[in-house]
Amino acid sequence: MPSLKEQLKLRIESEVQTQIHVGRSFAMRLETRAYSDLHGTNEVNSGPLSLKGRGNAISISPREQLQAVSAHWSSNPSFPSNLQPHLRPNITTQSQHHQPLPSRPYHLHITAITMSAGPVHPSSEPARWKYLDRIRTRPGPFTTPEMFSGETSAEAMDKMKILVIGAGGLGCELLKNLALSGFKNIHVIDMDTIDISNLNRQFLFRQSDVGKFKAEVAAAFVEKRVKGVKITPHNCKIQDFDEDFYMQFQIVVCGLDSIEARRWINATLVNMVDETVEDSYKPLIDGGTEGFKGQARVILPTITSCLECQLDMHAPRAAVPLCTLASIPRQPEHCIEWAHVIAWDKEKPFPQLDKDDPEHITWLYQKALLRAKEFNISGVTYSLTQGVVKNIIPAIAATNSVIAAACCNEALKIATNCAPYLGYPENNYMMYSGNDSIYTYTFKHEKKDDCPVCGVSARELAVDPKWTLQELVDSFAARPEAQLKKPSVRAEGKTLYMQSPPSLEEQTRPNLEKTLAEGLGLMDGQEIGVTDPAFATVSFKFRLKFT
């Protein structure tokens, strides 16, 4: 619960006119004047009395070398009812005079009170948003008059729909931060279930949640802790929704560990843009972490550089030659890849591989273990099998919290215009490194004209004219600017190779053995179109450059 401190200054005359709300702790400084019972107008002692308390305990200070006397509270001023049980009894105060005072009762006439109140009870909804509302309800240097001509930012945020993709290490932090930042209507998509290994950093989950859907558990946890927030979980893939679903959100925030999923949502949001419809522009806030490193970026579709423009910043996964997997593996990872790529396709134990199904991972692990024993290779474990198959990267809770905070800040800035956000007007990419110390750097990643998603021209592709089509197809997976796993290739007026349907794949398979120039008749400078099942809405355009 956030600690909300408030300073209340009340001028006391004959009685307290304002109710003072106190949380779990408080501190008071009373400016007092003590008067004798016999001579009500004769001031005996004047000085400060400080009270501090937590719960029912009250301590009085200072306790320097001063003579203590007993004083009773007078009937006026009357204290707030919530303080009376603690302050009504006799209170020992300290005389500022070193000489002994007469041993008779004194009344304290309170002239001023300064109070510091501790945390307000979480059920107090206005108090939770008190300081945030100073941003959301007031115009600032970056707001326009139109923004406050009708509803305030706070009212707009109450209606705003935010989509969070991923409820893992980064997603848990994002959901918590967004809810505590005033976003009331949040949707979260995650198809994964909770594993015991998630509990060390994904703090919304408990051991009793293992096996349950991440999105459901995370949504319920945050809703319980932050009253008034509605979080709708979706236990499925992002590809299961069409553009109409994504059109309902004002901001999309990604906490994904998959480049493929990032590329898909990036391409979808770019394709949704209609220049004549302002609401079709959906800002994409993308966060990513790997060990002690992380990044946060804001993508304004068709306006700033998209994720595909920045793809070469993500190194493609190291590819292992198929001949190594099939003949003599050298590492435990080779055995796992063999089970994944070769054994699975050959035996087909299940209709389709589900990398989140423990039964499927167990089958791959057992096959990899047998392969490793055959070649005397040690180190094949269930967790390593998961890591290789799902391409799991190391995660650290502290890095997740830093990047999630940066992403949430950008969402709040976009929603309220309280400050310039990444991508406007210049810098759109923030990198973070916490290896040796804390280092951040923010810069502008340029938009590329030859970007296959948001660009207008074909991207240059250096190839050897003596390559076979098979070599070209294989190169798409390794190229940082492509990273396509199952590419289908078309040239002007003809189809060179199609991965699916099976009948078309069989028909175009002979082309794989033909060379690009002589066999297929492709020319230097010719454009080809490449598609991949992972990006159904995108056709990548490349211009061949013979080397």
PyMOL commands that set and color helices and strands:
alter all, ss='L'
color gray80, all
select helices_A, chain A and resi 84-87+125-128+133-136+145-148+153-159+169-180+196-200+207-209+214-225+238-240+243-247+259-271+278-280+311-313+322-326+332-347+358-374+382-390+397-416+469-478+502-513+533-535
alter helices_A, ss='H'
color red, helices_A
select strands_A, chain A and resi 6-11+25-36+43-54+57-61+68-73+91-94+106-117+161-165+185-189+230-234+251-254+284-290+293-299+429-433+439-443+459-463+488-491+494-497+527-531+540-546
alter strands_A, ss='S'
color yellow, strands_A
deselect
rebuild
show_as cartoon
